[in-house]
Amino acid sequence: MNDAAAPEYDCAIIGGGFTGLAAAVRLLKLGRSVIVIEKENQLGGLASGFDVGGYEIERFYHHWFTNDTHVPALAAEIGAGDKIVTRKTATGMYYAGSFFRLSTPMDLLKFSAIPFFDRVRTGIATLWVRTIKDWLPLEGKTGKEWLIQLFGKNSYRVIWEPLLIGKFGAHADTISAVWFWNKLTLRGGSRSKDGGEALAYYRGGFGEFARNVGDFIRAQGGAIRVGVAATNVRRSDDGRIHIETSKGEVIARSALVTTPMPLAAEILDTPAEYKDRLRAIKYIGNVCLVLELDRSLSDQYWTNVNDPSFPFVGVIEHTNFEPAGSYGGRHIVYLSKYLPTEEPLYNMNAGEALAFATPHIQRMFPSFDTTWVKHAYVWREPYAQPLVVKHYSKLIPPFETPIANVFIATMAQVYPEDRGTNYAIREGHKAAEAIHARLGEAVTAG
């Protein structure tokens, strides 16, 4: 550095998820010095992985869509574009004790749980939704109101209402139509040439992707500190940003906070009114029971559970997407539930969660036996999903915080889109460009 008084870094990034990693890559490309501070012992945030018999798998299921652009662009930027694979997937629904495949338009026409007219209406409405570009008129409607208007009561009752309740529980009737519009637009556009659904993945998993990005950051001269928690962010009279951490102080000319809003409120040295604004964004938690099996449950990758008596909203058999051979022949199944953190299931250990889930799994798959289970794991996240309510755009805090040259970019701000790796990377790039412009002065080497 030029002198003892100069900031050690141009930008300190708090959070080693893909928003922070993408921002670091872009800032380094722009000639800025950066440090990434991550409280966990590994990078990737919700996309980080864990060991399964010597192989790595995500704690929470991950993929991206074929119409996502920022994920493959980042992979190419770090020289890992050849690690992307795209595969057709089978998606279905469990309803009234039966499985229905819903991966193609023909599958929908065969979906006997609703009358034929409603199947046709659902197909046409799903295609029409993709033509909607102006989402602002949807802000004043709940998802429930809009979905009934669009698809009719039969389709809503069978297809959409159970998903809303399974995802948001007691908050289901408050969720904005904009949230559902985005989901229908994004997933509906991730298709193969024959009209079937296709999704993309990173060889080795998203945890590997995060490590590869981290290696690139270090190779470009950036610093990364894992297992280090940021506890306070303040600005001194000389304009420098001081980040207090569990392992000492970091000084920079700017800072980017990428943590969930309630956590940002805890560490930013700002007026109480601003902290209250951050805390006004509410979240729902998620618990994932991950089963390592010696055989497959089904031939479907993703099964939406449209049965309110079933405690999980989705059964995701990851190895019907990324082959079991990638995990030494192990079959990996996720059972996902969004829920308040005070609910008993959220706080169960793996054994308790498996015992709780077993009779429900056997109801869906009668031949299932716990002897199939080689290991069970449970992962939980208190800030899994922001609650996107009506007029959500008015709740979102801006990129700038009350602290000059301290900025915030989180998954709660990607609206009208919803959380996801693709948007995390996009927001990281946007943040980096803005910070580079704010710093303004010519970049100096060293």
BAMAR-688626 format. One record per residue (C-alpha): x, y, z; residue in three letters. Coordinates in steps of 0.02 Angstrom, whole numbers, always signed. Layout:
<pt u="X" v="Y" w="Z" res="ALA"/>
...
END
This chain:
<pt u="+0" v="+0" w="+0" res="MET"/>
<pt u="+55" v="+178" w="-31" res="ASN"/>
<pt u="+62" v="+236" w="+150" res="ASP"/>
<pt u="+8" v="+190" w="+325" res="ALA"/>
<pt u="-143" v="+305" w="+319" res="ALA"/>
<pt u="-213" v="+231" w="+158" res="ALA"/>
<pt u="-355" v="+104" w="+168" res="PRO"/>
<pt u="-296" v="-74" w="+157" res="GLU"/>
<pt u="-430" v="-119" w="+29" res="TYR"/>
<pt u="-536" v="-25" w="-95" res="ASP"/>
<pt u="-685" v="-131" w="-44" res="CYS"/>
<pt u="-725" v="-251" w="+96" res="ALA"/>
<pt u="-864" v="-373" w="+51" res="ILE"/>
<pt u="-961" v="-450" w="+195" res="ILE"/>
<pt u="-1033" v="-617" w="+144" res="GLY"/>
<pt u="-956" v="-753" w="+37" res="GLY"/>
<pt u="-1111" v="-806" w="-57" res="GLY"/>
<pt u="-1123" v="-780" w="-244" res="PHE"/>
<pt u="-1170" v="-596" w="-231" res="THR"/>
<pt u="-1010" v="-559" w="-136" res="GLY"/>
<pt u="-903" v="-674" w="-244" res="LEU"/>
<pt u="-967" v="-600" w="-407" res="ALA"/>
<pt u="-938" v="-424" w="-341" res="ALA"/>
<pt u="-760" v="-470" w="-293" res="ALA"/>
<pt u="-723" v="-541" w="-465" res="VAL"/>
<pt u="-790" v="-387" w="-553" res="ARG"/>
<pt u="-701" v="-263" w="-438" res="LEU"/>
<pt u="-536" v="-354" w="-463" res="LEU"/>
<pt u="-564" v="-346" w="-651" res="LYS"/>
<pt u="-589" v="-158" w="-631" res="LEU"/>
<pt u="-423" v="-144" w="-541" res="GLY"/>
<pt u="-487" v="-129" w="-364" res="ARG"/>
<pt u="-417" v="-216" w="-211" res="SER"/>
<pt u="-545" v="-320" w="-117" res="VAL"/>
<pt u="-568" v="-432" w="+34" res="ILE"/>
<pt u="-712" v="-554" w="+60" res="VAL"/>
<pt u="-762" v="-588" w="+240" res="ILE"/>
<pt u="-868" v="-744" w="+270" res="GLU"/>
<pt u="-925" v="-804" w="+442" res="LYS"/>
<pt u="-942" v="-987" w="+388" res="GLU"/>
<pt u="-791" v="-1096" w="+356" res="ASN"/>
<pt u="-830" v="-1110" w="+171" res="GLN"/>
<pt u="-890" v="-1001" w="+29" res="LEU"/>
<pt u="-1056" v="-1013" w="-62" res="GLY"/>
<pt u="-1188" v="-964" w="+66" res="GLY"/>
<pt u="-1346" v="-1068" w="+40" res="LEU"/>
<pt u="-1258" v="-1152" w="-107" res="ALA"/>
<pt u="-1115" v="-1221" w="-1" res="SER"/>
<pt u="-1093" v="-1408" w="+13" res="GLY"/>
<pt u="-1057" v="-1548" w="+134" res="PHE"/>
<pt u="-970" v="-1716" w="+125" res="ASP"/>
<pt u="-1065" v="-1873" w="+79" res="VAL"/>
<pt u="-948" v="-2022" w="+86" res="GLY"/>
<pt u="-804" v="-1927" w="+7" res="GLY"/>
<pt u="-915" v="-1835" w="-117" res="TYR"/>
<pt u="-989" v="-1662" w="-102" res="GLU"/>
<pt u="-1172" v="-1614" w="-115" res="ILE"/>
<pt u="-1263" v="-1452" w="-82" res="GLU"/>
<pt u="-1344" v="-1429" w="+89" res="ARG"/>
<pt u="-1496" v="-1358" w="-1" res="PHE"/>
<pt u="-1543" v="-1420" w="-175" res="TYR"/>
<pt u="-1477" v="-1312" w="-317" res="HIS"/>
<pt u="-1488" v="-1297" w="-506" res="HIS"/>
<pt u="-1508" v="-1155" w="-627" res="TRP"/>
<pt u="-1618" v="-1127" w="-778" res="PHE"/>
<pt u="-1568" v="-1132" w="-960" res="THR"/>
<pt u="-1627" v="-952" w="-980" res="ASN"/>
<pt u="-1512" v="-892" w="-840" res="ASP"/>
<pt u="-1363" v="-798" w="-911" res="THR"/>
<pt u="-1259" v="-733" w="-766" res="HIS"/>
<pt u="-1210" v="-902" w="-693" res="VAL"/>
<pt u="-1131" v="-970" w="-853" res="PRO"/>
<pt u="-1052" v="-800" w="-886" res="ALA"/>
<pt u="-964" v="-805" w="-717" res="LEU"/>
<pt u="-910" v="-985" w="-746" res="ALA"/>
<pt u="-836" v="-934" w="-913" res="ALA"/>
<pt u="-751" v="-783" w="-834" res="GLU"/>
<pt u="-655" v="-892" w="-712" res="ILE"/>
<pt u="-611" v="-1017" w="-848" res="GLY"/>
<pt u="-736" v="-1151" w="-795" res="ALA"/>
<pt u="-866" v="-1140" w="-933" res="GLY"/>
<pt u="-834" v="-1322" w="-978" res="ASP"/>
<pt u="-900" v="-1376" w="-807" res="LYS"/>
<pt u="-1079" v="-1330" w="-851" res="ILE"/>
<pt u="-1197" v="-1472" w="-895" res="VAL"/>
<pt u="-1378" v="-1458" w="-954" res="THR"/>
<pt u="-1499" v="-1602" w="-934" res="ARG"/>
<pt u="-1682" v="-1636" w="-962" res="LYS"/>
<pt u="-1776" v="-1661" w="-800" res="THR"/>
<pt u="-1939" v="-1742" w="-748" res="ALA"/>
<pt u="-2054" v="-1637" w="-640" res="THR"/>
<pt u="-2214" v="-1699" w="-564" res="GLY"/>
<pt u="-2346" v="-1679" w="-432" res="MET"/>
<pt u="-2409" v="-1787" w="-290" res="TYR"/>
<pt u="-2595" v="-1759" w="-266" res="TYR"/>
<pt u="-2734" v="-1864" w="-188" res="ALA"/>
<pt u="-2618" v="-2012" w="-165" res="GLY"/>
<pt u="-2560" v="-2016" w="-347" res="SER"/>
<pt u="-2412" v="-1955" w="-448" res="PHE"/>
<pt u="-2434" v="-1847" w="-602" res="PHE"/>
<pt u="-2293" v="-1799" w="-719" res="ARG"/>
<pt u="-2297" v="-1616" w="-771" res="LEU"/>
<pt u="-2139" v="-1587" w="-873" res="SER"/>
<pt u="-2218" v="-1558" w="-1045" res="THR"/>
<pt u="-2377" v="-1483" w="-1118" res="PRO"/>
<pt u="-2439" v="-1660" w="-1156" res="MET"/>
<pt u="-2416" v="-1707" w="-972" res="ASP"/>
<pt u="-2531" v="-1563" w="-925" res="LEU"/>
<pt u="-2665" v="-1620" w="-1047" res="LEU"/>
<pt u="-2661" v="-1791" w="-962" res="LYS"/>
<pt u="-2677" v="-1717" w="-787" res="PHE"/>
<pt u="-2843" v="-1794" w="-737" res="SER"/>
<pt u="-2852" v="-1710" w="-565" res="ALA"/>
<pt u="-2938" v="-1560" w="-648" res="ILE"/>
<pt u="-3069" v="-1556" w="-788" res="PRO"/>
<pt u="-3006" v="-1555" w="-966" res="PHE"/>
<pt u="-3062" v="-1375" w="-996" res="PHE"/>
<pt u="-2959" v="-1319" w="-845" res="ASP"/>
<pt u="-2807" v="-1412" w="-910" res="ARG"/>
<pt u="-2819" v="-1319" w="-1075" res="VAL"/>
<pt u="-2848" v="-1154" w="-984" res="ARG"/>
<pt u="-2698" v="-1186" w="-872" res="THR"/>
<pt u="-2586" v="-1222" w="-1021" res="GLY"/>
<pt u="-2640" v="-1067" w="-1115" res="ILE"/>
<pt u="-2629" v="-957" w="-961" res="ALA"/>
<pt u="-2454" v="-1021" w="-921" res="THR"/>
<pt u="-2396" v="-974" w="-1096" res="LEU"/>
<pt u="-2482" v="-805" w="-1085" res="TRP"/>
<pt u="-2397" v="-764" w="-920" res="VAL"/>
<pt u="-2229" v="-769" w="-1008" res="ARG"/>
<pt u="-2284" v="-624" w="-1118" res="THR"/>
<pt u="-2312" v="-509" w="-968" res="ILE"/>
<pt u="-2171" v="-381" w="-959" res="LYS"/>
<pt u="-2249" v="-246" w="-850" res="ASP"/>
<pt u="-2267" v="-321" w="-677" res="TRP"/>
<pt u="-2315" v="-159" w="-587" res="LEU"/>
<pt u="-2504" v="-186" w="-609" res="PRO"/>
<pt u="-2483" v="-351" w="-514" res="LEU"/>
<pt u="-2410" v="-268" w="-358" res="GLU"/>
<pt u="-2581" v="-230" w="-285" res="GLY"/>
<pt u="-2644" v="-409" w="-302" res="LYS"/>
<pt u="-2607" v="-561" w="-197" res="THR"/>
<pt u="-2550" v="-719" w="-281" res="GLY"/>
<pt u="-2712" v="-802" w="-230" res="LYS"/>
<pt u="-2820" v="-668" w="-313" res="GLU"/>
<pt u="-2718" v="-668" w="-473" res="TRP"/>
<pt u="-2703" v="-856" w="-490" res="LEU"/>
<pt u="-2891" v="-884" w="-470" res="ILE"/>
<pt u="-2924" v="-748" w="-599" res="GLN"/>
<pt u="-2797" v="-822" w="-719" res="LEU"/>
<pt u="-2816" v="-1010" w="-699" res="PHE"/>
<pt u="-2988" v="-1030" w="-621" res="GLY"/>
<pt u="-3041" v="-1102" w="-454" res="LYS"/>
<pt u="-3014" v="-1285" w="-498" res="ASN"/>
<pt u="-2832" v="-1262" w="-551" res="SER"/>
<pt u="-2799" v="-1147" w="-405" res="TYR"/>
<pt u="-2869" v="-1271" w="-279" res="ARG"/>
<pt u="-2774" v="-1421" w="-348" res="VAL"/>
<pt u="-2612" v="-1348" w="-416" res="ILE"/>
<pt u="-2572" v="-1177" w="-344" res="TRP"/>
<pt u="-2651" v="-1161" w="-172" res="GLU"/>
<pt u="-2558" v="-1311" w="-97" res="PRO"/>
<pt u="-2393" v="-1242" w="-162" res="LEU"/>
<pt u="-2427" v="-1070" w="-89" res="LEU"/>
<pt u="-2473" v="-1144" w="+79" res="ILE"/>
<pt u="-2328" v="-1267" w="+75" res="GLY"/>
<pt u="-2206" v="-1127" w="+36" res="LYS"/>
<pt u="-2272" v="-988" w="+147" res="PHE"/>
<pt u="-2388" v="-1070" w="+274" res="GLY"/>
<pt u="-2489" v="-941" w="+370" res="ALA"/>
<pt u="-2421" v="-805" w="+255" res="HIS"/>
<pt u="-2489" v="-886" w="+95" res="ALA"/>
<pt u="-2633" v="-765" w="+70" res="ASP"/>
<pt u="-2519" v="-613" w="+87" res="THR"/>
<pt u="-2392" v="-658" w="-48" res="ILE"/>
<pt u="-2390" v="-542" w="-198" res="SER"/>
<pt u="-2444" v="-594" w="-372" res="ALA"/>
<pt u="-2274" v="-529" w="-431" res="VAL"/>
<pt u="-2185" v="-670" w="-341" res="TRP"/>
<pt u="-2288" v="-803" w="-430" res="PHE"/>
<pt u="-2276" v="-713" w="-598" res="TRP"/>
<pt u="-2087" v="-724" w="-587" res="ASN"/>
<pt u="-2090" v="-909" w="-543" res="LYS"/>
<pt u="-2203" v="-952" w="-689" res="LEU"/>
<pt u="-2102" v="-848" w="-810" res="THR"/>
<pt u="-1933" v="-915" w="-758" res="LEU"/>
<pt u="-1970" v="-1100" w="-744" res="ARG"/>
<pt u="-2085" v="-1099" w="-894" res="GLY"/>
<pt u="-1944" v="-1032" w="-1001" res="GLY"/>
<pt u="-1816" v="-1164" w="-952" res="SER"/>
<pt u="-1852" v="-1288" w="-1090" res="ARG"/>
<pt u="-1766" v="-1408" w="-1208" res="SER"/>
<pt u="-1800" v="-1406" w="-1395" res="LYS"/>
<pt u="-1943" v="-1530" w="-1379" res="ASP"/>
<pt u="-2034" v="-1424" w="-1250" res="GLY"/>
<pt u="-1982" v="-1527" w="-1099" res="GLY"/>
<pt u="-1903" v="-1447" w="-948" res="GLU"/>
<pt u="-1713" v="-1434" w="-945" res="ALA"/>
<pt u="-1602" v="-1372" w="-805" res="LEU"/>
<pt u="-1416" v="-1337" w="-784" res="ALA"/>
<pt u="-1288" v="-1388" w="-654" res="TYR"/>
<pt u="-1103" v="-1364" w="-615" res="TYR"/>
<pt u="-995" v="-1521" w="-618" res="ARG"/>
<pt u="-942" v="-1552" w="-440" res="GLY"/>
<pt u="-1084" v="-1449" w="-369" res="GLY"/>
<pt u="-1114" v="-1269" w="-321" res="PHE"/>
<pt u="-994" v="-1283" w="-174" res="GLY"/>
<pt u="-858" v="-1326" w="-299" res="GLU"/>
<pt u="-913" v="-1179" w="-405" res="PHE"/>
<pt u="-895" v="-1062" w="-255" res="ALA"/>
<pt u="-721" v="-1132" w="-216" res="ARG"/>
<pt u="-669" v="-1110" w="-398" res="ASN"/>
<pt u="-727" v="-928" w="-393" res="VAL"/>
<pt u="-634" v="-906" w="-228" res="GLY"/>
<pt u="-475" v="-978" w="-304" res="ASP"/>
<pt u="-492" v="-857" w="-450" res="PHE"/>
<pt u="-513" v="-710" w="-330" res="ILE"/>
<pt u="-354" v="-758" w="-237" res="ARG"/>
<pt u="-259" v="-784" w="-399" res="ALA"/>
<pt u="-307" v="-608" w="-452" res="GLN"/>
<pt u="-239" v="-536" w="-289" res="GLY"/>
<pt u="-400" v="-530" w="-188" res="GLY"/>
<pt u="-407" v="-583" w="-6" res="ALA"/>
<pt u="-533" v="-703" w="+70" res="ILE"/>
<pt u="-559" v="-736" w="+255" res="ARG"/>
<pt u="-676" v="-879" w="+302" res="VAL"/>
<pt u="-731" v="-920" w="+478" res="GLY"/>
<pt u="-729" v="-733" w="+516" res="VAL"/>
<pt u="-888" v="-644" w="+572" res="ALA"/>
<pt u="-912" v="-458" w="+541" res="ALA"/>
<pt u="-984" v="-378" w="+699" res="THR"/>
<pt u="-988" v="-191" w="+661" res="ASN"/>
<pt u="-971" v="-77" w="+511" res="VAL"/>
<pt u="-938" v="+108" w="+539" res="ARG"/>
<pt u="-859" v="+258" w="+455" res="ARG"/>
<pt u="-722" v="+358" w="+539" res="SER"/>
<pt u="-699" v="+546" w="+526" res="ASP"/>
<pt u="-564" v="+522" w="+393" res="ASP"/>
<pt u="-691" v="+434" w="+281" res="GLY"/>
<pt u="-622" v="+260" w="+298" res="ARG"/>
<pt u="-737" v="+112" w="+332" res="ILE"/>
<pt u="-695" v="+7" w="+484" res="HIS"/>
<pt u="-760" v="-170" w="+491" res="ILE"/>
<pt u="-742" v="-251" w="+661" res="GLU"/>
<pt u="-733" v="-440" w="+649" res="THR"/>
<pt u="-712" v="-589" w="+763" res="SER"/>
<pt u="-528" v="-590" w="+712" res="LYS"/>
<pt u="-479" v="-409" w="+709" res="GLY"/>
<pt u="-519" v="-251" w="+613" res="GLU"/>
<pt u="-523" v="-228" w="+425" res="VAL"/>
<pt u="-508" v="-55" w="+349" res="ILE"/>
<pt u="-569" v="-10" w="+175" res="ALA"/>
<pt u="-626" v="+136" w="+69" res="ARG"/>
<pt u="-796" v="+56" w="+44" res="SER"/>
<pt u="-896" v="-94" w="+100" res="ALA"/>
<pt u="-1029" v="-204" w="+24" res="LEU"/>
<pt u="-1145" v="-299" w="+142" res="VAL"/>
<pt u="-1229" v="-452" w="+65" res="THR"/>
<pt u="-1306" v="-534" w="+219" res="THR"/>
<pt u="-1494" v="-551" w="+249" res="PRO"/>
<pt u="-1575" v="-388" w="+304" res="MET"/>
<pt u="-1596" v="-430" w="+490" res="PRO"/>
<pt u="-1411" v="-476" w="+502" res="LEU"/>
<pt u="-1361" v="-318" w="+410" res="ALA"/>
<pt u="-1463" v="-219" w="+536" res="ALA"/>
<pt u="-1360" v="-296" w="+676" res="GLU"/>
<pt u="-1190" v="-245" w="+609" res="ILE"/>
<pt u="-1219" v="-76" w="+524" res="LEU"/>
<pt u="-1183" v="+73" w="+635" res="ASP"/>
<pt u="-1335" v="+170" w="+577" res="THR"/>
<pt u="-1484" v="+261" w="+655" res="PRO"/>
<pt u="-1622" v="+153" w="+730" res="ALA"/>
<pt u="-1746" v="+207" w="+596" res="GLU"/>
<pt u="-1637" v="+130" w="+460" res="TYR"/>
<pt u="-1615" v="-31" w="+558" res="LYS"/>
<pt u="-1805" v="-39" w="+575" res="ASP"/>
<pt u="-1821" v="-23" w="+387" res="ARG"/>
<pt u="-1705" v="-170" w="+361" res="LEU"/>
<pt u="-1801" v="-273" w="+488" res="ARG"/>
<pt u="-1965" v="-232" w="+401" res="ALA"/>
<pt u="-1915" v="-362" w="+270" res="ILE"/>
<pt u="-1981" v="-524" w="+344" res="LYS"/>
<pt u="-1917" v="-698" w="+304" res="TYR"/>
<pt u="-1973" v="-877" w="+320" res="ILE"/>
<pt u="-1851" v="-1016" w="+364" res="GLY"/>
<pt u="-1815" v="-1180" w="+279" res="ASN"/>
<pt u="-1766" v="-1353" w="+339" res="VAL"/>
<pt u="-1698" v="-1483" w="+220" res="CYS"/>
<pt u="-1690" v="-1666" w="+267" res="LEU"/>
<pt u="-1561" v="-1745" w="+152" res="VAL"/>
<pt u="-1565" v="-1933" w="+132" res="LEU"/>
<pt u="-1422" v="-2037" w="+66" res="GLU"/>
<pt u="-1505" v="-2195" w="+0" res="LEU"/>
<pt u="-1444" v="-2359" w="-74" res="ASP"/>
<pt u="-1579" v="-2353" w="-208" res="ARG"/>
<pt u="-1692" v="-2231" w="-298" res="SER"/>
<pt u="-1862" v="-2175" w="-235" res="LEU"/>
<pt u="-1935" v="-2135" w="-407" res="SER"/>
<pt u="-1890" v="-2079" w="-582" res="ASP"/>
<pt u="-1934" v="-1896" w="-552" res="GLN"/>
<pt u="-1814" v="-1757" w="-509" res="TYR"/>
<pt u="-1937" v="-1637" w="-432" res="TRP"/>
<pt u="-2104" v="-1682" w="-354" res="THR"/>
<pt u="-2215" v="-1542" w="-293" res="ASN"/>
<pt u="-2320" v="-1605" w="-149" res="VAL"/>
<pt u="-2498" v="-1542" w="-166" res="ASN"/>
<pt u="-2560" v="-1628" w="-10" res="ASP"/>
<pt u="-2581" v="-1516" w="+143" res="PRO"/>
<pt u="-2563" v="-1666" w="+260" res="SER"/>
<pt u="-2387" v="-1702" w="+195" res="PHE"/>
<pt u="-2260" v="-1602" w="+298" res="PRO"/>
<pt u="-2140" v="-1563" w="+154" res="PHE"/>
<pt u="-2178" v="-1453" w="+4" res="VAL"/>
<pt u="-2058" v="-1541" w="-112" res="GLY"/>
<pt u="-1967" v="-1706" w="-136" res="VAL"/>
<pt u="-1814" v="-1677" w="-243" res="ILE"/>
<pt u="-1717" v="-1830" w="-298" res="GLU"/>
<pt u="-1556" v="-1746" w="-347" res="HIS"/>
<pt u="-1482" v="-1902" w="-425" res="THR"/>
<pt u="-1620" v="-1905" w="-555" res="ASN"/>
<pt u="-1535" v="-1745" w="-616" res="PHE"/>
<pt u="-1350" v="-1766" w="-576" res="GLU"/>
<pt u="-1320" v="-1955" w="-591" res="PRO"/>
<pt u="-1290" v="-2063" w="-439" res="ALA"/>
<pt u="-1122" v="-2109" w="-515" res="GLY"/>
<pt u="-1062" v="-1935" w="-466" res="SER"/>
<pt u="-1083" v="-1988" w="-284" res="TYR"/>
<pt u="-1013" v="-2164" w="-286" res="GLY"/>
<pt u="-1183" v="-2240" w="-326" res="GLY"/>
<pt u="-1273" v="-2152" w="-184" res="ARG"/>
<pt u="-1448" v="-2088" w="-215" res="HIS"/>
<pt u="-1479" v="-1915" w="-142" res="ILE"/>
<pt u="-1653" v="-1854" w="-95" res="VAL"/>
<pt u="-1701" v="-1686" w="-20" res="TYR"/>
<pt u="-1862" v="-1659" w="+77" res="LEU"/>
<pt u="-1891" v="-1473" w="+92" res="SER"/>
<pt u="-2003" v="-1374" w="+207" res="LYS"/>
<pt u="-2021" v="-1186" w="+227" res="TYR"/>
<pt u="-2077" v="-1142" w="+401" res="LEU"/>
<pt u="-2058" v="-1021" w="+547" res="PRO"/>
<pt u="-1902" v="-1056" w="+648" res="THR"/>
<pt u="-2004" v="-1086" w="+807" res="GLU"/>
<pt u="-2091" v="-1240" w="+734" res="GLU"/>
<pt u="-2033" v="-1408" w="+807" res="PRO"/>
<pt u="-1976" v="-1479" w="+639" res="LEU"/>
<pt u="-1855" v="-1335" w="+614" res="TYR"/>
<pt u="-1760" v="-1383" w="+771" res="ASN"/>
<pt u="-1756" v="-1572" w="+751" res="MET"/>
<pt u="-1591" v="-1663" w="+729" res="ASN"/>
<pt u="-1566" v="-1781" w="+582" res="ALA"/>
<pt u="-1627" v="-1936" w="+675" res="GLY"/>
<pt u="-1781" v="-1849" w="+740" res="GLU"/>
<pt u="-1821" v="-1775" w="+569" res="ALA"/>
<pt u="-1803" v="-1944" w="+485" res="LEU"/>
<pt u="-1918" v="-2027" w="+613" res="ALA"/>
<pt u="-2044" v="-1887" w="+588" res="PHE"/>
<pt u="-2036" v="-1899" w="+398" res="ALA"/>
<pt u="-2034" v="-2090" w="+379" res="THR"/>
<pt u="-2222" v="-2125" w="+389" res="PRO"/>
<pt u="-2256" v="-1984" w="+266" res="HIS"/>
<pt u="-2124" v="-2048" w="+144" res="ILE"/>
<pt u="-2200" v="-2222" w="+158" res="GLN"/>
<pt u="-2370" v="-2150" w="+118" res="ARG"/>
<pt u="-2299" v="-2078" w="-42" res="MET"/>
<pt u="-2181" v="-2225" w="-79" res="PHE"/>
<pt u="-2258" v="-2380" w="+7" res="PRO"/>
<pt u="-2104" v="-2488" w="-22" res="SER"/>
<pt u="-1987" v="-2365" w="+65" res="PHE"/>
<pt u="-1897" v="-2438" w="+215" res="ASP"/>
<pt u="-1775" v="-2352" w="+332" res="THR"/>
<pt u="-1647" v="-2489" w="+290" res="THR"/>
<pt u="-1626" v="-2397" w="+125" res="TRP"/>
<pt u="-1555" v="-2248" w="+219" res="VAL"/>
<pt u="-1365" v="-2250" w="+229" res="LYS"/>
<pt u="-1361" v="-2079" w="+314" res="HIS"/>
<pt u="-1480" v="-1937" w="+351" res="ALA"/>
<pt u="-1432" v="-1755" w="+368" res="TYR"/>
<pt u="-1531" v="-1601" w="+414" res="VAL"/>
<pt u="-1492" v="-1421" w="+367" res="TRP"/>
<pt u="-1584" v="-1265" w="+418" res="ARG"/>
<pt u="-1582" v="-1083" w="+367" res="GLU"/>
<pt u="-1681" v="-948" w="+460" res="PRO"/>
<pt u="-1677" v="-823" w="+315" res="TYR"/>
<pt u="-1716" v="-940" w="+170" res="ALA"/>
<pt u="-1852" v="-839" w="+83" res="GLN"/>
<pt u="-1903" v="-655" w="+95" res="PRO"/>
<pt u="-2091" v="-634" w="+111" res="LEU"/>
<pt u="-2138" v="-541" w="-47" res="VAL"/>
<pt u="-2300" v="-455" w="+0" res="VAL"/>
<pt u="-2408" v="-332" w="-97" res="LYS"/>
<pt u="-2317" v="-170" w="-144" res="HIS"/>
<pt u="-2153" v="-250" w="-94" res="TYR"/>
<pt u="-2056" v="-127" w="-200" res="SER"/>
<pt u="-2095" v="+8" w="-71" res="LYS"/>
<pt u="-2014" v="-94" w="+68" res="LEU"/>
<pt u="-1848" v="-127" w="-17" res="ILE"/>
<pt u="-1704" v="-24" w="+53" res="PRO"/>
<pt u="-1595" v="+60" w="-78" res="PRO"/>
<pt u="-1419" v="+6" w="-125" res="PHE"/>
<pt u="-1348" v="+152" w="-25" res="GLU"/>
<pt u="-1349" v="+147" w="+165" res="THR"/>
<pt u="-1341" v="+299" w="+281" res="PRO"/>
<pt u="-1153" v="+266" w="+297" res="ILE"/>
<pt u="-1063" v="+347" w="+151" res="ALA"/>
<pt u="-978" v="+218" w="+40" res="ASN"/>
<pt u="-1062" v="+72" w="+127" res="VAL"/>
<pt u="-1186" v="-21" w="+18" res="PHE"/>
<pt u="-1306" v="-166" w="+35" res="ILE"/>
<pt u="-1350" v="-298" w="-96" res="ALA"/>
<pt u="-1452" v="-448" w="-42" res="THR"/>
<pt u="-1576" v="-574" w="-109" res="MET"/>
<pt u="-1716" v="-469" w="-35" res="ALA"/>
<pt u="-1676" v="-333" w="-164" res="GLN"/>
<pt u="-1683" v="-431" w="-328" res="VAL"/>
<pt u="-1870" v="-397" w="-344" res="TYR"/>
<pt u="-1968" v="-420" w="-455" res="PRO"/>
<pt u="-1862" v="-575" w="-475" res="GLU"/>
<pt u="-1846" v="-699" w="-333" res="ASP"/>
<pt u="-1690" v="-764" w="-247" res="ARG"/>
<pt u="-1572" v="-874" w="-345" res="GLY"/>
<pt u="-1390" v="-893" w="-393" res="THR"/>
<pt u="-1416" v="-810" w="-561" res="ASN"/>
<pt u="-1485" v="-651" w="-483" res="TYR"/>
<pt u="-1357" v="-655" w="-344" res="ALA"/>
<pt u="-1219" v="-647" w="-474" res="ILE"/>
<pt u="-1309" v="-511" w="-571" res="ARG"/>
<pt u="-1328" v="-404" w="-415" res="GLU"/>
<pt u="-1146" v="-431" w="-369" res="GLY"/>
<pt u="-1091" v="-368" w="-539" res="HIS"/>
<pt u="-1206" v="-217" w="-528" res="LYS"/>
<pt u="-1143" v="-176" w="-353" res="ALA"/>
<pt u="-962" v="-187" w="-408" res="ALA"/>
<pt u="-989" v="-69" w="-554" res="GLU"/>
<pt u="-1077" v="+57" w="-441" res="ALA"/>
<pt u="-942" v="+47" w="-306" res="ILE"/>
<pt u="-805" v="+69" w="-436" res="HIS"/>
<pt u="-892" v="+224" w="-500" res="ALA"/>
<pt u="-916" v="+294" w="-325" res="ARG"/>
<pt u="-734" v="+271" w="-280" res="LEU"/>
<pt u="-699" v="+374" w="-433" res="GLY"/>
<pt u="-515" v="+413" w="-426" res="GLU"/>
<pt u="-389" v="+328" w="-537" res="ALA"/>
<pt u="-341" v="+153" w="-487" res="VAL"/>
<pt u="-163" v="+134" w="-424" res="THR"/>
<pt u="-64" v="-26" w="-427" res="ALA"/>
<pt u="-11" v="-114" w="-268" res="GLY"/>
END
